[in-house]
Amino acid sequence: MHTQVQASVYRKIAWRLLPFLLLCYVFAQLTRFNISFAKQQFTDDLEINDAVFGVAASLFYVGCIVFQVPAGIFTSRFGVRAALLCMMFAWGAAGTLMAFARHGGDIYALRFVLGAFQGSFFPTVILYLSCWFPDRLRGRINALFTSALPLGSIVAGPLAGVIMAGMDDFHGLRGWQWLFIVEGLPVILLAIAAYRLLTNRPESAAWLKDNERHIVLADARAGRMVNRSTDTPLHLRKVLPEAGTVLFGFIYFGYFCALNALNLWGPSLLTMSSLERISSVGWISGLSALVAAIGMLLIGVSSDRLMERRWHIGLSGIASAACLLLLPLASSSIAATASLIAVAGVGLYAILGLFWTIPTAHLKLENRASGLAFINMCGLCGGIVSPTLVGWLKVWTGSLYVGVGAIAILLALSMMALLAFVPSRAGREGG
């Protein structure tokens, strides 16, 4: 009976928190990657090239890295409600102001600000959810929250196509300007809603009954007692000597480079395949993301059923790399290009759901938190390198395929490193 009561309490909390937080995260994805669709118009309007676009895309992750620690300090001091209000209001404003950029410098500055305030949203919410749900439920709760990633990709393309094609020259503004306005302004409203609707901690949740609040706090105290012996300060110097940590960093770096290349340059690849209508690019991008999301779920089910992670990740990544390398051969066919992008997306989204199970199982308990932070930082560095490299190679060689191919080779090397040097026991323990 007690177990049923607990389940009922956590269902109530999940329904109260997750739909709203999921919506916020979807808008985070929209405002992060809408530049890839707007690019089809604003590069001509603002007379900027792909190298400038690549640097602008990279500056998002520079902002993420620079403001990770200050954002964490602010959240600890003022609470999650105030933190979400500030960060979401600021990134919504920056995303909206992108509509009025007049040159590359404006885009550079606004993308940096966008990353500075949006980059801390994910860790802030993950920390927030840990206050409400015990360890035994955290995996599925986090998985539900991160489902915003494929969901955002499914919505982003069709929505961008409708806005840019349907609102072009409406009230004297171009379609790409309306895209930034329509997807940026709602974030400001969500920031205000977050402050009004959310509660910092279970102790102050008026919508919980006394017995429900007692269950949540008792589970939280039990979790702290279990984890107390393993709590250690975040010291990077203790992490680097551990075998495998740097290797995992390289693997995640290669993976994140590829994921960002696909998200940022996918619409451009479709446009190059004799597809001129922006609305068509959007719908095909959304369909590709839907296929990728379904494939990700199927690979995840297979991995759980077989209790195997390493080969599922490695083969998914190698298949994605092969699809990216084959794109030049499909340059004259929109169907072939869209199919290759969809299959590449299946593999990359599948890795997103499975990767963290391996380093979590492989790293020593006392170094796990700092090790995972180091690996995540490597991924953010990949977000800086990937767009800049692809954009620079596009300008230098005249072909977008060269840069995407270089990222594909890096992805393949990282997956081969996973299969060759990471012990198989890590994959099984991750299951």
C-alpha positions in Angstrom: 0.0 0.0 0.0 2.8 2.4 0.9 4.4 1.8 -2.5 1.2 2.6 -4.2 0.9 5.9 -2.3 4.5 6.8 -3.2 3.8 6.1 -6.9 0.7 8.3 -6.7 2.6 11.1 -5.2 5.4 11.1 -7.8 2.9 10.8 -10.6 1.2 13.9 -9.2 4.6 15.7 -9.1 5.5 14.6 -12.6 2.2 15.8 -14.1 2.7 19.1 -12.3 6.3 19.8 -13.4 7.2 17.8 -16.5 4.8 19.1 -19.2 5.8 22.7 -18.5 9.5 22.0 -18.3 9.3 19.9 -21.4 7.6 22.8 -23.3 10.4 25.2 -22.1 13.0 22.7 -23.3 11.3 22.4 -26.7 11.6 26.2 -27.1 15.2 26.0 -26.1 15.8 23.7 -29.0 13.8 25.9 -31.4 15.8 29.0 -30.4 19.1 27.2 -30.5 18.8 25.8 -34.0 16.4 28.1 -35.8 19.5 29.9 -37.1 20.0 26.8 -39.4 16.7 27.5 -41.2 16.9 31.3 -41.1 20.3 30.9 -42.8 18.5 30.1 -46.1 17.4 33.8 -46.2 19.5 36.0 -44.0 23.0 35.0 -45.5 21.9 36.8 -48.7 20.1 39.7 -46.9 23.0 40.4 -44.6 25.7 39.5 -47.1 27.5 37.0 -44.8 29.2 33.8 -45.8 29.2 30.3 -44.3 32.4 31.0 -42.3 30.6 33.8 -40.5 27.6 31.6 -40.0 29.8 28.8 -38.6 31.5 31.2 -36.1 28.1 32.5 -35.0 26.8 29.0 -34.4 30.0 28.2 -32.4 29.7 31.3 -30.2 26.6 29.8 -28.6 28.8 27.1 -27.0 31.4 29.6 -26.0 28.7 31.4 -24.0 27.6 28.0 -22.5 31.1 27.3 -21.2 31.9 30.8 -19.9 28.6 31.1 -17.9 28.2 27.5 -16.6 29.7 28.2 -13.2 28.3 31.7 -12.6 24.8 30.4 -13.5 25.3 27.5 -11.0 26.3 30.0 -8.2 23.3 32.2 -9.0 20.9 29.3 -8.9 22.3 28.1 -5.5 21.9 31.6 -4.0 18.6 32.7 -5.4 16.7 29.5 -6.2 15.5 27.8 -9.4 12.5 30.1 -9.9 14.6 33.2 -10.0 17.3 31.5 -12.1 14.8 30.3 -14.7 13.1 33.7 -14.8 16.5 35.5 -15.5 18.0 33.0 -18.0 14.8 32.4 -20.0 13.9 36.1 -20.2 17.4 36.9 -21.4 17.7 34.1 -24.0 14.1 34.9 -25.2 15.1 38.5 -25.6 18.4 37.6 -27.4 16.5 35.2 -29.7 14.0 37.8 -30.6 16.6 40.5 -31.2 18.2 38.2 -33.8 15.4 39.4 -36.1 16.9 42.9 -36.1 20.6 41.9 -36.7 22.2 44.0 -39.5 25.6 42.4 -39.8 27.8 39.5 -38.6 28.8 41.3 -35.5 25.2 41.6 -34.3 24.7 37.8 -34.8 28.0 37.0 -33.0 27.0 39.0 -29.9 23.4 37.7 -29.8 24.4 34.1 -30.3 27.0 34.4 -27.4 24.3 35.9 -25.1 21.8 33.2 -26.2 24.3 30.5 -25.2 25.3 32.2 -22.0 21.8 32.1 -20.7 20.3 29.0 -22.4 23.3 26.8 -21.8 22.6 26.5 -18.1 18.9 25.6 -18.6 19.5 21.8 -18.9 21.7 21.3 -15.8 19.5 23.7 -13.8 16.4 21.6 -14.6 18.2 18.3 -14.0 19.3 19.6 -10.6 15.8 20.8 -9.9 14.2 17.5 -10.7 16.7 15.7 -8.4 15.0 17.7 -5.5 11.6 16.2 -6.3 12.3 12.6 -7.5 14.4 9.8 -5.8 17.2 8.0 -7.5 15.1 5.0 -8.5 12.8 7.3 -10.6 15.5 9.7 -11.9 16.4 7.8 -15.0 12.9 7.7 -16.5 12.1 11.2 -15.4 15.3 12.6 -17.0 14.5 10.5 -20.2 11.0 12.1 -20.4 12.5 15.5 -20.0 15.2 15.0 -22.7 12.6 13.7 -25.1 12.3 17.4 -25.9 15.4 17.0 -28.1 13.8 14.9 -30.8 10.4 16.5 -30.3 12.0 19.9 -30.8 13.7 18.7 -34.0 10.4 17.3 -35.3 8.6 20.6 -34.7 11.4 22.9 -35.8 11.5 22.2 -39.5 7.8 22.4 -40.4 7.3 25.4 -38.1 10.2 27.3 -39.7 9.0 26.5 -43.1 5.4 27.8 -42.4 6.7 31.0 -40.8 9.4 31.8 -43.3 7.3 31.1 -46.4 3.9 32.3 -45.1 5.1 35.5 -43.3 7.8 36.7 -45.7 7.3 40.5 -46.2 4.5 40.6 -43.7 4.5 44.2 -42.2 7.8 44.8 -44.1 9.8 42.0 -42.3 11.4 39.0 -44.0 10.5 35.5 -43.2 13.7 34.8 -41.2 13.0 37.9 -39.0 9.5 36.6 -38.2 11.0 33.2 -37.4 13.2 34.7 -34.6 10.3 36.8 -33.3 7.7 34.0 -33.3 10.0 31.6 -31.6 11.7 34.1 -29.3 8.9 36.0 -27.7 7.1 33.0 -26.2 10.2 32.2 -24.2 9.8 35.6 -22.4 6.3 34.6 -21.5 7.4 31.2 -20.3 10.0 32.8 -18.1 7.3 34.7 -16.3 5.2 31.6 -16.1 8.1 29.6 -14.6 8.5 32.1 -11.8 4.8 32.0 -11.0 4.0 28.3 -11.5 7.1 26.5 -10.1 8.1 26.0 -6.5 11.8 26.0 -5.5 11.6 22.9 -3.2 9.1 20.4 -2.0 9.1 22.0 1.5 7.3 25.0 0.1 4.9 23.3 -2.3 1.4 24.4 -1.3 -0.1 22.0 -3.9 1.3 19.0 -2.0 -0.6 17.6 1.0 1.3 17.2 4.3 1.6 13.4 3.9 2.7 13.7 0.3 5.4 16.3 1.3 6.6 13.9 4.0 7.1 11.1 1.5 9.1 13.2 -0.8 11.3 14.6 2.0 11.8 11.2 3.6 13.0 9.8 0.2 15.3 12.8 -0.2 16.9 12.3 3.2 17.4 8.6 2.5 19.1 9.4 -0.8 21.4 11.8 0.9 22.4 9.2 3.5 23.2 6.7 0.8 25.2 9.1 -1.3 27.0 11.0 1.6 30.0 8.7 1.6 30.6 9.3 -2.2 30.2 13.1 -2.2 33.5 14.7 -3.2 34.5 18.1 -4.4 34.8 18.8 -8.1 38.6 18.6 -8.8 39.6 18.1 -12.4 43.2 17.2 -11.4 41.7 14.1 -9.7 39.9 13.1 -12.8 42.4 13.3 -15.6 44.8 10.6 -14.4 41.9 8.0 -14.3 42.1 5.7 -17.2 39.3 6.3 -19.7 38.2 9.7 -18.7 40.1 11.5 -21.5 39.1 8.7 -23.9 35.4 9.3 -23.1 36.0 13.0 -23.6 37.3 12.4 -27.1 34.4 10.1 -27.9 31.9 12.6 -26.8 33.7 15.4 -28.5 33.5 13.5 -31.9 29.9 12.6 -31.3 28.8 16.2 -30.4 30.6 17.6 -33.4 28.5 15.3 -35.6 25.3 16.0 -33.8 25.7 19.7 -34.2 26.8 19.4 -37.8 23.6 17.6 -38.7 21.4 20.0 -36.8 23.0 23.2 -38.1 23.8 22.2 -41.7 21.0 19.7 -42.4 18.6 22.3 -43.9 21.5 23.6 -46.1 22.2 20.1 -47.4 18.6 19.7 -48.3 18.6 23.0 -50.1 21.6 22.0 -52.1 19.7 19.0 -53.4 17.7 21.0 -55.9 15.1 21.9 -53.2 14.3 25.6 -53.4 11.1 26.1 -51.4 11.8 26.9 -47.7 8.5 25.3 -46.6 9.5 22.0 -48.3 12.9 22.0 -46.5 11.1 22.5 -43.2 8.6 19.6 -43.7 11.3 17.2 -44.9 13.5 18.2 -42.0 10.6 17.5 -39.6 9.9 14.1 -41.3 13.6 13.1 -41.0 13.6 14.0 -37.3 10.5 11.9 -36.8 12.1 8.9 -38.4 15.2 9.6 -36.3 13.2 9.7 -33.1 11.4 6.4 -33.9 14.7 4.7 -34.8 16.2 6.0 -31.5 13.5 4.4 -29.5 13.8 1.1 -31.3 17.6 1.0 -30.8 17.1 1.9 -27.1 14.6 -0.9 -26.7 17.1 -3.3 -28.4 19.9 -2.1 -26.1 17.8 -2.6 -23.0 16.6 -6.0 -24.1 20.1 -7.3 -24.8 21.6 -5.4 -21.9 24.3 -4.2 -24.2 25.4 -0.6 -24.8 28.9 -0.4 -26.4 28.1 -2.1 -29.8 24.8 -0.3 -30.1 26.5 3.0 -29.7 29.5 2.1 -31.8 27.6 0.7 -34.8 25.0 3.5 -34.6 27.8 6.1 -34.8 29.7 4.3 -37.7 26.4 4.0 -39.6 25.8 7.7 -39.1 29.3 8.6 -40.3 28.8 6.4 -43.4 25.6 8.3 -44.3 27.3 11.6 -43.9 30.2 10.5 -46.1 27.8 9.3 -48.8 25.9 12.6 -49.1 28.0 13.9 -52.1 26.8 10.9 -54.1 23.2 11.9 -53.3 23.6 15.6 -54.2 21.3 15.4 -57.2 18.4 13.6 -55.4 16.4 15.2 -52.6 14.9 11.8 -51.7 18.4 10.2 -51.3 19.7 13.2 -49.4 16.7 13.2 -47.0 17.1 9.4 -46.5 20.8 9.7 -45.6 20.1 12.5 -43.2 17.3 10.6 -41.6 19.4 7.4 -41.1 22.3 9.5 -39.8 19.8 11.1 -37.3 18.7 7.7 -36.1 22.2 6.8 -35.2 23.1 10.1 -33.6 19.9 10.3 -31.5 20.3 6.7 -30.4 23.8 7.6 -29.1 22.3 10.5 -27.2 20.1 8.2 -25.2 22.7 5.5 -24.5 26.1 7.2 -24.2 26.0 8.3 -20.6 25.3 4.8 -19.4 28.9 3.8 -20.2 31.0 6.4 -18.5 28.6 6.3 -15.5 29.4 2.6 -15.2 33.1 2.9 -16.0 34.3 5.8 -13.8 35.2 5.3 -10.2 32.5 6.3 -7.8 34.6 9.0 -6.1 35.5 10.7 -9.4 32.2 10.2 -11.2 30.7 13.6 -10.8 33.8 15.5 -11.9 34.5 13.0 -14.6 31.1 13.4 -16.2 31.5 17.2 -16.0 34.8 16.9 -17.8 33.3 14.7 -20.5 30.4 17.1 -21.0 32.8 20.0 -21.3 34.5 18.2 -24.1 31.2 17.9 -25.8 30.6 21.7 -25.5 34.0 22.2 -27.1 32.8 20.1 -30.0 29.9 22.5 -30.3 32.5 25.3 -30.8 34.8 23.4 -33.2 32.2 21.8 -35.5 30.3 24.8 -37.0 33.5 26.8 -37.3 35.3 24.0 -39.1 32.5 23.2 -41.5 31.9 26.8 -42.3 35.5 27.6 -42.9 36.0 24.5 -45.1 32.9 25.5 -47.1 34.4 28.9 -47.8 37.8 27.5 -48.5 36.8 24.6 -50.8 33.4 25.8 -52.1 31.8 22.6 -50.9 29.7 22.0 -47.8 30.3 18.2 -48.2 34.0 18.6 -47.4 33.4 19.9 -43.9 30.6 17.5 -43.2 32.8 14.7 -44.4 35.6 15.8 -42.1 33.2 15.7 -39.1 32.0 12.2 -40.3 35.5 10.9 -40.2 36.0 12.3 -36.7 32.8 10.6 -35.6 33.9 7.3 -37.1 37.3 7.6 -35.3 35.6 8.3 -32.0 33.3 5.3 -32.4 36.2 3.0 -33.3 38.0 4.3 -30.2 34.9 3.3 -28.1 34.9 -0.2 -29.6 38.6 -0.7 -29.4 39.6 0.7 -26.1 36.5 0.8 -23.8 36.1 -2.5 -21.9 32.9 -4.4 -22.7 32.1 -4.7 -19.0 31.4 -0.9 -19.0 28.6 -1.4 -21.5 27.0 -4.3 -19.6 27.2 -2.5 -16.3 25.6 0.5 -18.0 22.6 -1.6 -18.7 
